[in-house]
Amino acid sequence: MKFTIYQESRIGRRNNNEDRLAYCYSREALLMVVADGMGGHYYGEVAAQIAVQTLSETFKREAKPRIRDPFFFLQKGLLNAHKAILDFAGKHELTDSPRTTCVACIVQGNVAYGAHSGDSRLYFLRRGKMLMRSKDHSRVQLLVDQGVISEKQMSCHADRNKIYGCLGGQQAPEIAYSRKMTLEAGDVLLLCTDGVWSGVSDEALATSLKNSAVMQAIPHILDEAENNGGTHADNLSIIGVRWEDSYAEGGDGSLISTKTMQRDTVTTRMDEFGRNPSHKTELTESEIERAIEEIRATIQKYAK
């Protein structure tokens, strides 16, 4: 595999950042995960961290160097993350379980496989055209499907934040799967939270990623989304990957090539809970350490 990948998370105009994101890759497979936490105190952050960490830990264990069944892996990972969040809520005797949206994508053999619950999105772009966009599990998406509102009205509708699919709720999560997407050189996959897509149109996303490399385009996309979000701008998190011809020659230092990786190794980019300055939290150092240990203990039971 050969690709360029970029991820970034911003707090927006909120008091803390409840988004979490990560990517991992072996010699023959790539996993990307983005989660948008919901819940009081710091529990939304915990739910999102559990989601990305459960999937990442499972990937590290199973990508040797390929995932046997990508769609089954995504289903199992999302359901196990859901169970782990409920387990954490039970241990803390929370009356309202923390929740998180989650979107994840695996690429191997030049084919992408996606799954999501909630309104964090997956986009598939080719030469400035959008070939696929995941459909939100939300009230406004239902209104669009019914012809009551247009897609352009989704981001400013009063019910925009009402979602019916998530991990950690009292009901089993709604999980939707993409079709298999065969990638060509130059194709772009984008995963993001609603703080991004609510501030930038699909057309603007496609145009930005057609005219610039992901390393340059994504910071500009986040700038635009944050500015358009105004004084109430939500957390903004995004991962973008530009696919290349397998082991093609050339390129710059931002390209990742997995050709020389050992079969049993996995590289991961994921911030540990409370360790990223952009993920502002009011927890003390001792509270962060305790939360990290609780998250690790919870995940060990479910990242299998």
MOCORGI-V480994 format. One record per residue. PSI is psi in whole degrees, -180 to 180 (none if undefined). Layout:
BEGIN
psi=PSI
psi=PSI
END
This chain:
BEGIN
psi=149
psi=127
psi=161
psi=132
psi=144
psi=136
psi=147
psi=146
psi=136
psi=152
psi=-20
psi=-138
psi=20
psi=168
psi=-27
psi=169
psi=115
psi=5
psi=151
psi=150
psi=157
psi=155
psi=151
psi=148
psi=143
psi=-168
psi=-28
psi=7
psi=148
psi=133
psi=135
psi=137
psi=135
psi=135
psi=145
psi=104
psi=151
psi=129
psi=158
psi=166
psi=-129
psi=12
psi=-27
psi=-39
psi=-40
psi=-44
psi=-45
psi=-41
psi=-42
psi=-41
psi=-53
psi=-35
psi=-36
psi=-48
psi=-41
psi=-44
psi=-40
psi=-39
psi=-45
psi=-32
psi=-33
psi=-18
psi=85
psi=60
psi=2
psi=160
psi=128
psi=-46
psi=96
psi=-44
psi=-40
psi=-40
psi=-46
psi=-43
psi=-50
psi=-42
psi=-44
psi=-42
psi=-39
psi=-36
psi=-41
psi=-47
psi=-38
psi=-38
psi=-43
psi=-38
psi=-44
psi=-43
psi=-40
psi=-41
psi=-35
psi=3
psi=45
psi=133
psi=-28
psi=112
psi=137
psi=155
psi=163
psi=143
psi=165
psi=136
psi=135
psi=152
psi=136
psi=138
psi=127
psi=148
psi=33
psi=22
psi=135
psi=141
psi=126
psi=156
psi=151
psi=160
psi=122
psi=-151
psi=18
psi=141
psi=158
psi=129
psi=146
psi=116
psi=142
psi=118
psi=44
psi=5
psi=142
psi=114
psi=-23
psi=142
psi=131
psi=153
psi=124
psi=147
psi=81
psi=161
psi=-43
psi=-31
psi=-38
psi=-40
psi=-37
psi=-47
psi=-32
psi=-4
psi=14
psi=-39
psi=166
psi=166
psi=-32
psi=-23
psi=-8
psi=-44
psi=-19
psi=5
psi=148
psi=-26
psi=17
psi=-33
psi=5
psi=108
psi=153
psi=3
psi=128
psi=168
psi=138
psi=-8
psi=174
psi=-22
psi=156
psi=140
psi=144
psi=123
psi=129
psi=149
psi=145
psi=170
psi=165
psi=133
psi=111
psi=125
psi=143
psi=162
psi=131
psi=-13
psi=150
psi=133
psi=137
psi=128
psi=133
psi=160
psi=171
psi=-19
psi=-26
psi=-57
psi=-22
psi=-18
psi=-5
psi=130
psi=159
psi=-39
psi=-42
psi=-39
psi=-50
psi=-43
psi=-44
psi=-42
psi=-14
psi=-39
psi=-13
psi=157
psi=156
psi=-33
psi=-31
psi=-36
psi=-42
psi=-45
psi=-37
psi=-38
psi=-44
psi=-39
psi=-47
psi=-44
psi=-41
psi=-42
psi=-42
psi=-24
psi=-19
psi=-148
psi=-12
psi=23
psi=130
psi=172
psi=147
psi=123
psi=141
psi=143
psi=131
psi=137
psi=133
psi=121
psi=146
psi=165
psi=138
psi=119
psi=29
psi=149
psi=159
psi=-168
psi=-179
psi=-175
psi=-12
psi=-12
psi=141
psi=126
psi=131
psi=9
psi=-39
psi=6
psi=146
psi=153
psi=-31
psi=21
psi=149
psi=134
psi=133
psi=138
psi=101
psi=130
psi=134
psi=152
psi=128
psi=5
psi=-4
psi=121
psi=-29
psi=-17
psi=67
psi=136
psi=150
psi=5
psi=148
psi=168
psi=-41
psi=-36
psi=-38
psi=-46
psi=-42
psi=-41
psi=-41
psi=-46
psi=-39
psi=-40
psi=-46
psi=-46
psi=-40
psi=-44
psi=-34
psi=-28
psi=-25
psi=-17
psi=65
psi=none
END
